[in-house]
Amino acid sequence: MPQQRRLPRSTYRLQITPGFTLDDAASVVDYVRALGADWIYLSPLLAAEDGSDHGYDVTDHALVDPARGGDAALDRLAAAAREQGLGVLIDIVPNHVGVATPSANAWWWDVLTHGRESRYAEAFDVDWDAGEGKLVLPVLGSDDDSEFAAMTIDTDSAELAYYDHRFPLAPGSLDGLAIEGQVEGGADGAPGRIRAVLERQHYALVDWRRADAELNYRRFFAVNTLAAIRVEVPWVFEQSHEEIGRWVRDGLADGLRVDHPDGLADPGRYLADLARLTGGAPVWIEKILEGDEAMPPEWATVGTTGYDALAQVDRLFVDPTGREALEQAAGAIEPASATTGPAWPDLIHGTKRAIADGILHAEVLRLARSLPELEDAGFDLDTRADALGELLACFPVYRSYLPFGAGHLEESRVEAHRRRPDLAAAVDAVSAVLADPRHPAAVRFQQTSGMVMAKGVEDTAFYRYTRLTSLTEVGADPSEFAVDPAGFHDHQAARQAGYPLSLTTLSTHDTKRGEDVRARISVLSEWTDGWTTTLAALHERRPLGDVAFENLLWQAVVGAWPASRERLHAYAEKAAREAGTSTTWTAPDTAFEARMHDAVDAVFDDAEVAAIVQRAADAVTGAGFANGLGAKLVQLTAPGVPDVYQGSELWELSLVDPDNRRPVDMSVRREQLARLDGGWLPPVDDSGAAKLLVTSRALRLRRDHPELFTRYLGVPAYGAAADHVVAFDRGGAITVVTRLSLGLAGGGGWGDTVVRLPDASLVDVITGREWSGEVLVSELLADYPVALLAPLAAQLSHDAQPDDARRAR
């Protein structure tokens, strides 16, 4: 019989870093249990690049990163989790490895040393012919001979050094060159000898700018220091997953989270291989779904990591009537800045096409080279590349999984015809080949489309489309402005029926803004006149020459306020360079960036600017608190397995990474939780204690009474303010939250609005008050803008002990 697997009721994500190790994690599992979470969810643990705070740059699949505590610390954490009754979920990275430090990655080092003959050459996805038999490494400051001055050859170690980079020398490549000891590139005659040595290597060191068009190894998105590996090759899968399999076999991990499955040649086959390796342990995948897109039903996964749920929850708290006014907020200052909904498809087509023609052009050219049969049909390399770039720019989702999703390719073909009728013949010829799942070009196209989508949309367009920035979040479509309660109920019923174990989330290590930053920014949809005036006043005092970016920057400042000067400077610089309109990563506009940093400084140094920001923050914070509590309770009680990102049980006011990976002060959370368990009902204020109350009570109810969360039914409200209520019954547990609280207050409050509850008595596990029958919402939500109702028999645990320990007492 198949092994009975434990499944989570909720998870709590911890970022394991050299500064917060597995032993540090072990020290907080009692708090995680007391909070009410059921599993602990860990970021990648395998050995990574020195100093890596995210762990996605794995350098050695064979061991737990010593900098994160090593194997023994994982054993101790797992034991601590078991003692507290917690499951363990671990994030893994199958698509790529870190190669920033070649000597740290034995596989990569061996390929650099031996080239195509390396035992590990098959592990990497390299187009050797495109590099004239060499692996192209874009690390030089230029291709000028002056770069040789920074190089040193050490014959004793058989290595070449270039600044902090070290590369191996191929066996025999020094023969006949009369080189001994160390050769400094700046010495007389040394450049010629170094050039001679380099010509004999299996790699070519080139100007970093050439990567866009000439890189010949597959990578993670556009990150040259993350080289993709081919887990579709059996021995590559086995060797890169041996330690991961041990975690499951030895009981150290109960489930796995798979990073970026869309980069794999065959995600479905990979998930099947993983299921065989782990005996069917539950697996969640970081899959971004667009709109109503579905995953292939045969995949061995229990669901996604929750970005699709995030988008629906956020939009529930956006006022649809504010759309037009927010579209015109920037346009009132500079008419050309107005961004309307219909422009979104054109915007992302342009940004995706720019990515395909720019930083990912090497991937497009490789695809074009893989279609030599079209040469005879009259389509040269440039024409094939143009057609491929257009299909990638028009592709409506991250990728297809042929034959599943073939309709997306057809949709892309039709749209490419519309936008580029001059390319119609080439588009048709290319599409016909790409429709064959067996063709290597079809496989590679599927791996590439997600790269173009991520870089063109998430990392570019999201920083340009600034109407309401709470909507520009990973996995979301900002052209979808709001979701009403009826639409939300439909989505949740579908989730309950299809993927009831899919994770739900509001904040992750990858979100562009923390959940409560978004909750405050969403209030702008109800405060449109105020925001238009605020934006104009700030523009008058600190114009940047890019009103769309000003809109994004000031929304972030107000949404995250109060924030430190350093955090806002870091965010502004990253956001502006990602947008790529007024400055870029590769060619920073110093004049623009000086104005931008001056604007950030003005928040702290200019009394007028500070007053404008403070007034705006004061205007949205109260409603933002209500949104934050409502969104949290909905996420924690709706269908799916709720994940709480580290620290987000208090207000989560982080901005984009690395800001959202900052250390969390667990002592503050422990102290507040103890006070709550002593009977404290805190005010809704800057402390965030009210959010901790809501989070802990919801998590504990899900953990201790899963029988109350077995279905999904929307609960209607009646009365003048019924549209401001979102309520649903999960099979005994009933959630009631407030939406659009500024509009509610402006309309005179709840008035006669009621919800109809069961006649049997229910207790609000947040306040302890009892309710039944027809209830005035004004009374039900008198203390907090949210309520979570359960049968009186559902008593919540206020301790951190496992279920069996509590039953034994």
N, C-alpha and C positions, 0 to 999 in steps of 0.2 A: 504494500500500500504506500502511496506517496506520503512524504513527511508532512505533518501538520505544521504550517508556518504561522508564526505570530505576526499579526498585522497591527499597525499603529492606530491609535485614536487621535493622536496629535504629535507634533514634533517641535523641538526647540533647536534652532541652528546655532552652532558655535563656530567661529573662525579660529582654527588652530594655526598658530603662527610661532615663530621663534620667541616672540614676546608673550604668547599665551599658549603654553604647551599642553600636551595631553594630561600631564599631571595637574596643571591649573584647571583643566576641564574637569578632572576627577574631583577636584575640591568644590565644584559648584553643582554636582549632580543632585545633592540633597535639596538645594534651592530649586532646581529645575523640577524635581518631584513635588516639592511643596507648592510651586506655582501651579501644578496640575498637568504639566506636559507628560506624555506617555513614552516618547522616544527622545533620545538625544541624537542630533543630526550634525555630522562633522564634515568640515571642508576637507579637501584632498590631503592625504597623509603620506604618500610615498615621497621618497627623497626628491628634493626640488633644488632649483638654483639657489646658491648661497644668498641668504637675505630675503628670499621670496616670502611675501606676506599673504599670497593667495594660494600657492601650491599647485597651480595649473601648469607650471613649467617643470614637469617631472623629468628627472635625469637618471633615475635608477628605479626600475620596477621591482627590484628584488628586496627592498627593505623599507620599513617605515623611517621617515626622515629623522635622523638623529637630532637635528635642530628643533624638531617638534616633540622630542622626547624619546623616539625610538620604539623598538618592539616591546621592551619591558614596560614602558609607560602606557602603551596601548593595552597591554594585559591588565595593568592597574586600573585604567579607566573602565574597561569592560567589566572588571570585577566590581568596581564601585557602582556602575550602572545596574548590574544584576542585583546588587544588595538593595538598591532603591526601587527595584522592579521596573527599570527602564530598558527599552530596546535600544539598539544602536544602528543608525543609518550612516553610511559613509559615502562621500562623493568620490567618484573615480573619473579618470581622464583617458579615454581610449584613443582619441583622435590624433594626439600630437605629444611631442616631448620638447623639453627645453634644450636649446643648443647654443645659448648665449656664451657659455663657457665650455668649449668643446671637450676639454680634458675631464669635465665632470660627467660627461655622457659617454660611456664606454662604446656603445654602438656607433655613435656619430664619429667618435675619434677613430674607430677602426675603419669606417668608410672614408674618412679624410686620408687615412694612411694608405689604404689599399685600393681605393676606388671601386670600380665595378667588380673586382675580384674579392672584395671584402665579404666575409661571412654574413654581414649585416646589410649589405647593399640592397637586398631584396626587401628589407624592412621599411626602407624609405621610398617615397614616391618621386623618383628622380628621372628626368628626361635627359639622359646622358648625351644623346645625339645633339640636343639643342645647345649644349655647352661644349661641343667639340670634344666630348669624352671627359669633361671635367665638371665638377660640382661648383656652381657659381656662388661665391660668397661675397655679398655686397657690404663690405666693412670699411673700405678705404675712404678717406676724405676727398680724394680725387683720383684720376688716373695718371696724374703727372708723375714724372720720375722723381720729383721731390719727396714723394711718399716713401721712397726707399730709405731716406734718412732716418725714418722712425722705426726701421726694421732691424732686427738682429737675428743672426743665425748662430745657434749653439750646437756644435757638432757632438758634444758629449751627450746631450739629452735628445739629439736629433729633432730639434724643434726650431720653429721660426716664431719670433715675437714681433708684434706690432702694437705699440703702446701696451694696453692691458690684455690684448688678445694673444693667445698662444695656439699654434697649429703644428701638427706633426709633419715630419718629413718622410716621404716615401722611402722604403728600403732601397738602397743603392743609388738614390738620387744625388748623392754627393760624390759618387765615384768619378774620378778623372778631373775633378774641378780644383784640386789642390787647396781645399779649404780645411782648416784645422782650428780647434778652439772656438772662439767667438769672433764673428764678423759683424762689426757695427756698420749700419747702412750709411753713416755719414763719412766713413773713412775713404781715402783715395782709392778709386777702383772698385769699392764695395758694391755700389749699385749694379754694376754689370754682373758681378758674381751672384748677387742676390737674384737678379732677374733670371740668370741661368738656372739657379736652383728652383725658382718658382715655376719655370717652364716645364720642369720634370715632375711637378706634383699632380695629384689627382683632383685638385681644386684650383680655382682661379680667383684671386683676390681682386675685386673691382670696386669702382666708385659706388657708394651706397645708393646714389641716384639712379643707377642702372637697374635696380631691382624691379622697378615697375614694369619694365618690358623684357628683361633678360633673365630673371630668376628662373631656375629650372628644377626646383623642388617644391612640392606642394607644402603649404604651411597652414597655420591657423589664421584665417582671415588675411590681414596684411602684415602680420607680425613675423618678420624674418627670423627671429630668434626662437620661434616655435615651429619645428619641422613635423609635418604629418607622418604618421606611420601607418602601415598597411595591415591592420588587424584582420583583414579578410584572408591573409596568408596563415594557414593553420599554426605553423611554429611561432609566428609573431604573436598571435593571440595567446598561445600557451605560455610563452615566456613572459609576456607582458602582464599576464593575469594570474600567474602562479601564486604570488603573495596574496592577491585579492581573494582567490579561491580558498586559501588557507584561513583567511579571516572568517569566512562563512563556515567552513568545516570545523574550525576550532571554537566556534561560538563567540567570536569577538565582534562579529557584525551580523545583524538580522536582516538587513536589506541594503541595497545600493542605489545611489543616484548617479546616473550616467550623464556626463557633460557632453554637450554638442554632438549628439548622434548624427545630425545632418551632414557632418563632415565625412562620415564613413561611406565606403563604397556600397555597402548593403546593410543598412541599419537593422532590417528585419532579421537577416541571417546572424548579425552580431548578437542581437538580443536572444536568439535561439541558442547560440553558443554559450552565452552567459548563463542562461537558464540551465543548460546541461552542466556547466562548471559548478554552479551553486546549488544544484538540486532543486531548482525552482524558487529560490529566495525572491521576495518581492523586489521589483526594480522600478524606479521612477526615472523618467527621461526629461532632460531639459529641451523640450520640444516647443517651439513657438508656433501656435496655430493662428491662422488669419481668419477672422470672421467665423463662419460656420464650417470651416475646414475640419475634416475628420482624419484621424490616424488610421493606418491600415489595421483592420480588426484582428489580424492574425498575430500581431506583434506580442511578444512575451513581456508585457509591461502592465503595471496596474494603473498607470496614468502619468501625467505630466508633473512638472514642478510648480505649476500654479499661476503662470503669468496670464493665462486666459481668464482665470477667476479674478485676478487683480483688476483687469480692465473693466469687467462688469461691475464690480463693487465700486470702483472709483466713480463711474458714470452715474451711478444711482444718486450721487450727492451733487450733481451738476444741474443747474437750472436751465432747461432748454430755451427759455425765453431770453436768455442773455447772449445767445450766440451772435446775433447780428451786431449788437453793440460792441462786443469784444472784438469782432472782426474789424470794426472801424476805429478801435481805440488808437492804434498806431497810425491809421490812415488819416485821422483828424490832425495829426502833426505833420505827416508827410504822405500825401495821397498815394504815392507809389508803393507805400508800405502796407496798404490794406491787403490782408490775406483772407480770401474767401474759401468756403468749403470745396467748391468745384476745382479749385486750383491744386488741391492736394495730389490728385493723380498725375498732374503735369509736373509738379514739384518733384515727386519721388521718381518719376521717369527720368527727369534730368539729372538728379543726384546719382541714381543707379547707373545711368549711362556714363556719367563722369567717372564713376568708380571703375566701370568696365574698361574705359579708355585710359584710365590713370593708374592708380596704385595696384589694381588687379589685372592690368593688361597682359602681364606675363601668363596668367592663367588662361585668358582668352586666346592668346596666340598659341598656347599649347593645345587648346581645344581645336583651333583651326588646323594645326599641323596633324591632328589625329583624324582629319577628314580628307586624306589625299585622293580618295576616289572621286571627289568633286572637282579636282583639278582638270580631269579629262572632260568634264561637263562645262568647262569654261569659267569656273569660279576660282580665281587666284587666291593666294593666302590672305591678302588684305580684304578682299570681298567677303571671304568666309568669316574673317574676324569681325567685320562690320555687321554681318548678319547675326553672328553669335552675340555680339554686344547688344544688338537691338532686342533679340529674344530674351536675353538676361534682364535688360532694363524693363521689359514688358511682363516678365514672369510675375504672376499675381500672388504667389505664396513663396515660402522659403525654398521648397523643393518638392519634386514628385518622387515616387517610389515605384517606378514602372514595373508592371503595367498599372498599378494603382496610381491614380492621379494623372493619367494620360490626358485628361481633359484640360488640365492646367497648361500643358504644352500647346494644345490646340488654341486655347484662349490667348496665350502669348503670341502664337503665330498670327492670329487674326488681328490683334492689336498692333503687331509689328507692321502688318500690311497697311493699316490705317495711318500709322505715323510715318512710315517710310515706303511709300508705294514704289519708289525707285529701286528698292531692294527686294521686291516681292519674289522674284524668281529665285534669288539666293536664299531667302528666308524659307521658301518652300522646300528647296533642295536640302538645306541643312536640317529642317524640321523632320523631314522624312527619315533621315538617318537617326536623329535623336529619339525618334519614337520606337526604335528597336532596342529593347532592354538589353540585348546581348552585345550591342556594339560598344566598344570601349569609350567612344565619344559620348554616348548616352549616359554611361556611368559617371564620367568626369563632369559632364554638364550638370548632373544632379548634385554633385558635390560642390560645384561652383556657384550655382544659383543662390544658395543660402549665404555664401560669402558676400555676394554683391548686394543682397537684400540687407544684411546686417550692417555693412559699411555704408551703403547708400541711404538707408532709412534711419536705423537706430543711431548711427554715429555721425550723420550729416543732416538729413532732413529734419530730424527731431529738434535740432538746434536752430533751425531756420523757421519752422512753423510755430510761431510763438503766440497765437491767439489766446490759448489757455494751456499753459505748460503742464498742468497736472494730467493732461491727456496724452502727452508725448512720453509714454513709458514703454519699457520693453514689452513686446507682444501686443501692443495696442495700436489701434488705428485712430489717429486724432480727428479724422473727418467724421467719425461717429462721436457726436458731441455729448449726448446724454442718453440714459436708459431710464424709462419710467418703471414703476413697480410691476406693472403687468408684464412688460418685457423681461424684467429681471426674474420674475417667477417662472416664466417659460424656460429661461436659460438654466435655472437651478433644477427644475424638474428633469430637464434633459441630462444634466450632469448626474443627478441621482440615478437615473436609469442607465446611463452609459458607463461612466467612470466614477463610481461612488468612492473609490480609494485614491483618486487623483489628489495631489497636494493642492492646497489653496494658500495664497500668500498675499501680503501687502508690501513687504520690504524684503529685499535680498541683498547679497553682496554686489549685485549688478544693477540694481534699480538706479534710475537717474536722479531721483529725489526720494527721501524717506516718506513713509506713508502719511505722517502728519504735516509735512511740508505740502504734499499734494492736497491734503484735506483742507488746509488754509487757502491754497491757491484756488481751489474749486469754489470757494466763497465769492470770488470775483465774478462768477457767473450771476450772482445775485446783487452785486455791488458795482454794476457796470459804470454808472455815472461817476461814482467815486474813483474808480480805477482810471477812467479816461482823464479825469482832472489830475489825479496823482501822476500819471505818466507824463502828461503835458508839463506839469510843474517841474518834474525832475529833468525832463528834456531841456527846459528853458535854462536850468542852472548847470547841467552837466551834459550837453549834447555830445554824442559820440560819432555822429555821421552815419549811424546804422540804427534806425529806429526799431526795426524788428528785433535786433539783438538787445537794445535797451529794454524792450518789453520783457524779454526772457530774463535779463539780468535783474531787473527790479522786482519781477515776480519771485525770483529765487531769494532775493534779500528779504522781502516782506514775508515770504513763506517760511524761511528758516530763522527769522528774527526771534531773540537776539543771537547773533552768530559772531564769532571772532573775526577780526580784520584778516588774519592769516587764512582762515577757511574761505572767506569770500574772495580774496585775491586768487587763491588756487582754483576755485570754481570758475571765476570769471575767465581766467586764462584758458583753462581747458575747454570751456563751453565755446568761447570765441574761436579758438583754433579748430575745434571740431566742426563748427558751423562753416568755416572756410569762406565766409563772404568778405570780411574786412581784414582778416589775418589768417595765417595757416601755420601748421606745425613746421613745415619745411621752409617757409619764407615769411617769418613773422614781420608784420607791419609795425615797426617800433613806434611810429607816431600814434597810430590807433591804439595800440596797447598802452601807451603812456596815458592817453585820455581815459581809457577804460580803468586803469588802476587808480587814476586820480578820482574818478567817480566813486570807486569803492572807498578810498580814503575819505572822501567827503562825507560819507555816512557817519564817520567817527569825528571828523575835524571841522565840518561846516555845519553850524547850528541850524541853518535853514533847511539843508538837505536832511539832516538828522530828524528835524521836526516833521518833515513830510513823510519820511519812512515810518516814524513812530505813529503818526496819525493813521496811516494805512494799516499798520500792524494792529493797532488798537481796534480798528474797524472790523477786521476779519478774524481776530484771534478767538473771540467768544464763539462765533459760529463755527470756526475751525475746530475748536474743542468738541462741539457737538458732532460735527462730521467725523472727527477722528474716533470718538467713542462709538458712533453708529457704524462706521466702516469696520472697526475692530470686532464688534459683536456680531455683525453679519458674517464676516469672514470666519470667525471662530465657530459659528453654529450652523452655517449653510452646508450643503452637501460637499463632501470631500474630506480630506485629512488636513486640518489647519496646521500650518507651520508658523511659528513665531520666531522671527529673526532676532538674534542676540540683542537684548536691551530694549526691544520695541514694545515691551509691556509698559514702559513709560513713554512719554512723547518721543517720537522718532523724527528728529529734525535734521537728519544728515542730508548731504548733497551727494553728488556722483562720486564714485570711487576715485581715490582711496579714502575719501571722507567717511563713507559708510562702513569702513572697516576699522574705524578707530576703536581703541580699548573701551570696554564697558565696565562701569563701576558697579559691581554686584553687591557691594556692602550696602549701598543706598537702597537697592531693591530688596535686600533681605530685611533691612530695618523697617521699610514701609510695609512689607508683606506681614511681618510680625504684628505691627500695629493694626492692620486690617483684620487679622485673625483674632485680635483682641476686641473687636467690635467697632472699630473706628469707621465711620462713614465720611470720607474726606470730601471737601468741596471740589468742584471742577476748576482747577487753577493750574498755574505754571508748574507745580510740583509733579504733575502727572499721576498722582496717587489714585485718582478716580479711574484712570485707564488701567492701572495695575489691579484695582478692584474688579473691574469688568473682565479683564483677561483671566485672572485667577479663578473667578467663579465660573466662567464659561468653560475653561479647560478642565476644571475639576468635575463639572457636571458631565462633560463628554467622557471623561476617563472613568468615572465611577458609575455612570448610568448610560451605557451605550444603547440600551434598549429604548431610550427616549429619542434616538436619532436614527430612525429607520425608514423615514419617508420624507416627502416634501409636499406641503400644501400651503398656498398663499392664504393668509387670513385677511379678509377685507376690513376696512374701516368705513364708518359712515358719519357724515356730517360735513360741515363747511370746510374743514381743514383735512379732509380724508386723504388728499394727495400728499400730505406731509408725513404720512405714516407708512412705514414698511413693516409688515408683520408676516410671520410664517410659522407653521407648526411642523416640527420635525418628527412627530410620532409620540408626542407627549411633552416635549420641551418647546415652548413658544417664545419666539424672539419678537420684540417690538422696538423699533427705533424711529428717531426723528430724522427727516430729510428737509433740506432747504429751510433752515431755521430763521434766516433773516427775513425771508418772505413770510414765514409763519408769524413772526412778531409784527411785521408790517401789516398783516391782515387781521390783527387783533387777537392772535393766539388760537388756542384749541377750540374755544367756544363749546358747542354741543357735540363735538366729534367723539365717537365711541368706537370701541372694539368689542366684539362678542366673544367671550371666553366660555369654556365648559362650565357647567353648573357646579361641578366638584371643585373644592378649594384648591387653589394653586398658590405657591409661594414665589415671590420674586427673589431669586437667589442672590441678587445684588444688594437689595435693601432689607430683605427679611419680611417684607409686608405681604399680606395674603389678599388674594383676589378671586372672584368667580363671577360668572354671568356677564351681563352687559356692564362695561366699565367706561367711565369718562377718561379719555386719554389725558386730560389735564391733571387728573388725580393719579393715574398710573405713572405718569412721567413727571410728577411734581418734584422729585429729588434729583433725578438724573434724566438725560434725554433718551435713555435706553432702559429696557427691562428684559429680563430673562426669567420666564415663568416655568415652573416644574411642579409635578404632584408633590403634596406635602411629604410623602414617604421618601422623596429623593433628598436625603440629607447629605450635605457636602462634607467632605473630609477636610479638616484643618491641620492635618499633619503630613509628614513626608514619607510615611511608611507604605510599603507595598500592600496590595489588596489582601494577600493571604495573611500578612501580619495583622492587619486591622481586623480581619474576621476571627483571628485566633484570640483576640483580647476579650 
